[in-house]
Amino acid sequence: MPADPGGRRRMGGGGLVRAVVDRAARRMMAVVGGPARFQVIVLLACVLGLVAADQAALGAVGVEVKQSLGITNTELGSLSAVSSGAGALAVLPVGVLTDRVRRVRILVVSIAVWSLAMMVGGLADSFLWLLLSRLALGAVTAAAGPTIASLVGDFFPAAERGRIYGFILSGEMLGAGSGLLVGGNLGYFLSWRSTFWFLGLLGIVLMFVIVRKLPEPERGGQSRLLAGTAGLASGPGDSGEDGGGGARNPGDAARSAVRDLGIEPDPALVLHRDPVRMSMWQAARYVLRIRTNVVLIIASAVGYFFFAGLRIFGVVFVHQQYGLSQAAVTGLVPLVGFGALLGVLCGGRIADWFARRGRVSARLVVPAVAYLTGAAFCLPGLLTTSMAIALPFLFVSAGSLSAANPPLDAARLDVVHFRLWGRAESIRTFLRTGAETAAPVTFGFLADVLDPGGTSSAQGLQYTFLIMLVPLIANAIVLLYGRRTYPRDVATATASERMTDTGRGRTH
């Protein structure tokens, strides 16, 4: 009997969809350098996405939470502040553990605590209950920064870290967008509690996936994944050489350029013994003497201060400033989020491109330009009440501001001995998270003070966002200053690894 033509068409259509999906997946793996790299990047991006989704979802259901619990803008901001503050306190001991114990295990435990806290928060019937439940949400914030920085350093060559960080940080963009879209719609159609429970369930799923799919790499580069590595279990190639299978190691452009220019290290900062046994206090004193690292910490803190306020009050501002419904905001989020995603994917790639062409300090100059561009385009978007006029400005601003993060994250690894990556990142995260902790309360307080019309007017939030553009401009100036210290600090980190005999023969 002849086959049914309609059946053939249905199977053909399904086959076409599968073919398109398979082709896209192969293309993505080719871009990042193979399936093993793709697997690591996706898992680390999901960890960052989990943190961002929580903060964005809280902002998306902010109106429902305020109405349900009868709280003010300042109290809404404090719900985000307490989780950030708890993370800031926990990140320092986590940094010590990151340099000494299995990092994947730290991630798994922290995600389990986070998921439980989300479930408990969804049961809250008072502001105090919800506030206390969010203390435990700092677990992933504390673990994500140090562990991901250390894992990226041990999985990927230095010359590609700006680009690789772009892929990983895209998890923040996608997580924030998902938190706004899914969280906002669940809160609108069901309740804000369902948003918390849904995120908690996602955390549990991610925890089990990481246990099965993310191995612990060896420290110092032995487990580095060269382009073309097929699988994590197949024994990734050594970091400094072609593993014999045609994998290509592009080299470290920044360190090569510093070496070619004959830039000398700072003898006062060159380490002569393995820093793994440094106490937290000794490590903190040392990394805060690295001037470029201090510049990067300041830039990171200021940038995330602005982002933290935007996550919590962005949706509220859009509702009030442009008079949009929940459905309209849902449609707007992917457009602006796409701009942010483009920025985070391009920022590190652009900085790496300039570095390979001899621009030694590109990982600081590119973020400086990005901050200036982001502030310039954000200004008209905040001043207009027309969404049609504001949208292109906000699109470019979101892309520019997110483009700053990948090269900054890569630069931090360039100037610090690899045995200090966990503690150095924990110190940065501590100070950055302190800024994030202060941001929601600061934004909310300023909005309440500057808004004569009360919670129904956007004027207070508009003035607040305009004021907060000034630190972004200052950020660019600080980074341009830091470009002068970066080459010598790179040379110092290289000399320290050579002198301690832990980085010899490897490209970090």
N, C-alpha and C positions, 0 to 999 in steps of 0.2 A: 504494500500500500504506500503511495507517495507520502512524503512527509508534509505536515501541515505548513503552508507558507507563513501563516501568522506566527507559528512556533519558531520557524527559522528566523523571522525578523526579530522576535523577542530575544532569542539566544544571541543573534548577531548584535543587537543593541547592548546586551549585557557584556558581551565579549569586547565591544568597543570601549565601554566604560572601564573595564578591567585593564585593557591595553593602555588607555590614557593614564590611569592611575599608576600602572607599573612603569610607564615611561617617565612620569613625573618623579616617582621614587628613585629610579635609576639616575635621573638627572640630578636630583638633590644629593645623592650619594657621591656622584662624580664631582660635584661642586665642592663638597667638604673633604673629599679625599678617600672615599671608600666606606663600606658598611660598618667597619669597626669604629671609625671616627664618628660616623653618623649616629651610632648607638650611644656613644658617650655624650655627644653634644645634646642629643634629645633628652637624655635623662637629667643632665645637669640643668638644661633649660627648664625642664618641668619643675625642678626644685625652686628655681627663682620664680617661675610662674605661679607656684602655690602661694608664695609670700605676697606677690603683687595682686593676685586674685582676691585675697582676703581684704587687703587695704582698699582695692577698687570696689569690691562688693559692699563694704561698709559705707563707702560714699554713695553707691548706687541706691542703697536702701535707707540712706540717711533720713529722708523725709518720713518714711514709714516708721523707723526707729524713734524719731523725735515725737511723732504723734502717738505711738504705742506706749512709750515710757514717759512722755511728757518732759523732755529734756531740751536744753538750749543748744546753740551752736558751739559754745565753749565746752559743754558736757559731751557733745558728739565728738569734738576734736580730742577730748581726753580719752575716749575709747580707743582711738588709734595710738595716742601717746603712751598709754600704759604698756601696750604690747611692745612698742619700740623701746621704751625704757627698760623693760624686763630683758629684752634682747641685748641692750647695751651692757647691762650688768653681767649677763651670762657669757658674753662673747670673749672676755679676757681668759677665763679658765678654759673655754673651748679652744682658743688659740694655742694654748700650751698643749692640750691633748692632740690637736691637729698635727703638731710637729713630732709627736711621740707615739701615737696609737693609730689604729686603722681608721681612716677617714670615712670610709663607706659606712662603717658601723655607727659612727657619730651621726651621720645623716639619717640612718634608719631610725635610731632611737628618737631623734628630735622630731621627725615627721610623725611618729606614733603619738608623742605628747601633744603635738599641734592638733592632730586629728581629734583626739579626745577632748581637747579644750574647745574646738569648734562645735562638737556635739553638745557639750555642756552649755555653751553660750546660747545655742538655739533654744534651750529650755528656760532661759532667764525670764523672770516676771518683774524684775526691778532693775533700775540703773546700776545699783551696787552689785547685784549678781552678775550682770553682764560685764561690768568693769573688772571684777575679780577673775572671771573666767578668761579674760583676754590677757591676763598676766602670763599665762602659760603659752600664749601664741608667740611670745618672743623666742621660743625654742628654735624654730626653723630660722628666724632672723639671725640668731646667734651662731648657728651651725653653718648656714649657707655661705657666708662671706669667707671665713678662713678655709673651710674644707674645699670649696669650689676653686678658690685661687690656687691652693696647693695641688689639687688634682689637675687643673689645667696646665700648671707648670710641669707636671710629671708626665702628662699624656701628650703634649703638643710642643713642637719646636718653637723657639723664641720668635723667629722671623714671621711666623704665622699667627701669633697670639692676638694681634689686633683684630684680624679677620675672624679667627675662631671665637674670640670674646663677643664679636658682633652676633654670631649665630646663637651663642649661649644666652646673651642678654636679650635676644629677641623673645626669649621665654618670658621676661618681665613684661614686654609689650603685649604679647599674646595673652598672658595671664591677666594683665590689667584690663585688656579689652574683653576677655571672657568674663571677668568678674563684673564688669559694668553691664554687659549684655545679658548674660545668664542670670547673674545675681539680681539685676534690676527687674528683669521680666518675671523671675520667680517671686520676687518681693511684691510685684504689682499684681500678679494673677493669683498667687497663693498667700504667702506671708514672708516677712523678712526672716523668720525662723527657718523656713524651708531652704533659704539661701545658705545659711550656716550649716545645716545638715548635709546639703549637697556637697559643699566644699570639704567637710569632714570625711565624707565617703570617698571623694577623689584622693584625699591624702592617704587613706588606708590602701587604696589600689596602688598608688605610686610607691608606697613603702614596700609592698610585696614585689613589685617589678624591679626595684633597685636591688633588693636582696638577690634576685635571680640573675639580673642582667648587667650589673656594674661591678667588675672586679676591682680589687685594691691594687694600684700600680706600685712598682718599686720606686723608691725615692732616688732622685738624682738623674733620671733620664733613661734608665735601663728599659723601662716599659713604654718609652715614647712611641707614639703611633705615627709612622711615616705614611705619606700619601700612598694609597694603594693597598694598605694592610687589609686583609680580607676579614679576619675575625679576631675578637679579643682573646679567644682561647688558643689561637694558633701561634702565639709567640711573637709579639710585635718586635720590629727590628730595633737594633741599638740606635741610640739617638744621634750619634755623630757620624755614622757611616752609611753608605749604601748597603743595605742588607743582602745584596746579591740577587735580589729579585727585581731590580729595576726601580725600587722606590727612590724618590728623589728628596734629598734634604736641601732646602733652599738656603740654609745658613742663617746666621743672625746678622741682619743688615746693620742694626744699631752698633753692635759690638765690633763688627768688622770695620765700620766707618770710624769708630773711635780709635781702633788700633791703627788704621791707615793714617789718621790725622796725628798720631803720636801723642794723644792726650794722656797725661799721667794721672794715676789714682791719687786720692787724698791719703797720704801715709798715716794720718791720725785715725782713719776709719778702716784701714785694711785689717781684716781679721787674721790671726795667726793660729787659732785653734777652732775646732768644730763648734759652732754656736748652738748645737742641739742641747747642750747642757747648761746654757745660759738660763738664769731664772727669768721670770716674767718681768721683773723690775729691770734687770740688766738688759734684756732684749728691748724693752720699751725705751730706755735711755739711749740705746744704740740707734734704733731705727728713727727716733726723733732727732737725732743729730744729722741724718741724711737730709740735706736741704730740699732736694727734689721731692723726697717722700713727704715732707711737711707740706710742700706746695700742693701735691696731689691730694693729700688728706683735706686741706682747706677747700680745694675745688670740689671734691666729692661731697663734703659736708654741705656746702652752699647749694650745689645742684640738687641733692636729695632733699634738702630743706624745702625747696620750691616744689619739687615733685610730690612730697608728702602732703603739703597743703592742697595742691591741685587734685590729688586723688580723692581727698575727703570732700572738698567743696566744689569741685569742678562741675558735677552734675547739678548741684543746687544752684550754682551760678548760671548755668545754661538755661535751666528752667525759668529763672527770674529775669535774666538779662534779655533773652531772645523770645520769651513767652512760648516755649516749645512744650508739647505734650510728651508723655513718657514714650509713646511710639516714635515721635520725631527724634527724641534723644537717642533711642535705640538705633535709628537709621544713621545718625550723625557719628556715633562712636566708631564704626568701622572705617569711615572715611578719614577721620583724624588719626585713628590708630594705624591705618595703613601708612600715613606719613611718618609716624613714629617708627614703624617697623622698617621702612625704607632707610631712615636715618641710622638706625642701630646696625643694619646690615652693611651700610656703605661707609660709616665713620671709620671703623677699624681698617677696612680695605684701603681706603684713601690714605690713611696715615702710613700703613705698611708700604704702599706704592711709593710715597715720597721718601720713606726711609731707605728703600732699596736704591733710590737714585741719589743718595748722598745727603739727604736732608735729615741730619742726625736727630734733631729735636722735633721731628714731625708729630710724634705722639703727644706733644704738648701744644704745638702751634695749631694743629687741626681742631682740637677741642676749644681753644681760645676763639678761633674764628666761628665755630659752631655756636658758642654761647652768645657772641655778639649778634649773629644773624638771628638766633632764636628770639632774643629780647626785642630786636628791631621789628620783626614781623608779628610778634605777640601784641605789641602796643596798639596798632590800629584795630586788631581783632577785639581787644578789650573795650575800646572806645565806642565802637558802633553798636547799634541795637538791631541791626539787620544780619540775620544768619547768613544770607546769601553773600553779603560783603565780607563777613568775618571768616567764612569757611576757608577760602584759599590762604589767607594770612595764618590762620591757626594750623592749617596743614603743613605749611613750610616751617612754622615755628616748632611744631611737634617733631618734625624730622630733624631739624637742626639741633635742638636740645638733646634728643636721644643719640645723635651721632657723636656727642662728646664722650660718652661713657666707655665704649670699647677700647679706644686708644689709651684712655686714662688707666683702665684696668690692666692693660698690657704693660704700660710704662712702670707700674708699681712693681711688677715682677722683674723688670730690667735692672732696677737699682738696689735690689735687696738679695742677699745670699739665699740660695734656695732652701737652706735649712732653717731660715727665719720666715719663710713665706706665711706660715700659719699664724705666728704671733704678730708679724707685721700687719697682716690683714685684720687680725682681731683688734689691734689698736686702732686702725683706720675705721673699722666697723663700729667700734665703741664710740669714737668721736662723731662719726657720720650718723649713727643711730641716735646719739644725743641730740643732734640737729633735727632728725626726723621726729623725735619725741616732742621737741619744743614746737615744731611747725604747726601741727593741727590746732593746738591750744592757742598759739600766737595768731594764726589766721582767724580762728573763730572769735577770739577776744577783740581783735582789731575790727572785724566785720560787725560785731555787736556794738562797739563804740562808735564806729563811723557811719552806721546805718540809722539815720533818724526815723526811717519809716518802719523799723522793726523787721521781723523775719520775712515779710512779704516783698521787700524791696531788695534789688540787687546792688544798690549803691555802695553799701558797706563792703561787700565782697569785691566789687569793681575797684574801689580805691585800694583795698588790700593787695590785690594782684598787681596793680600798677606800682605800688610801693616796693613789692618784692622783685620787680624787674631790676632794680638798682643793684642788689647783690650779684645778679647774674652778670651784669656788665663788669662789676669789680672782679668777678671770677676770671674773666678773660684777661684782665690786666695782670692778675697774680700768675696765671699760667704763662703769659709772655715773659714775665720775669724768670720763671722757673726754667725756661728753655736754655738759659745760660749755665745753669748748674747741672743739668741732666747729663751731658757727655762725661763730665768728670765722675759723677756718681755711678754711671754705667761702668767706667773703667775701674772704679773702686770695687764694685761688686764682682767683676771679673777677676781682679787680683785677689780678692778674699777667697773665692772658690779655688783658685790655683794654690794659694798659700796653705789652705787647710787640707789640700789634697783630696777634696770630696767632689770637685767638679772637673778634675783634670781629664782632658780628652773629650769633654762633652760640650754641647752647645745648649746653654740654658736660656 
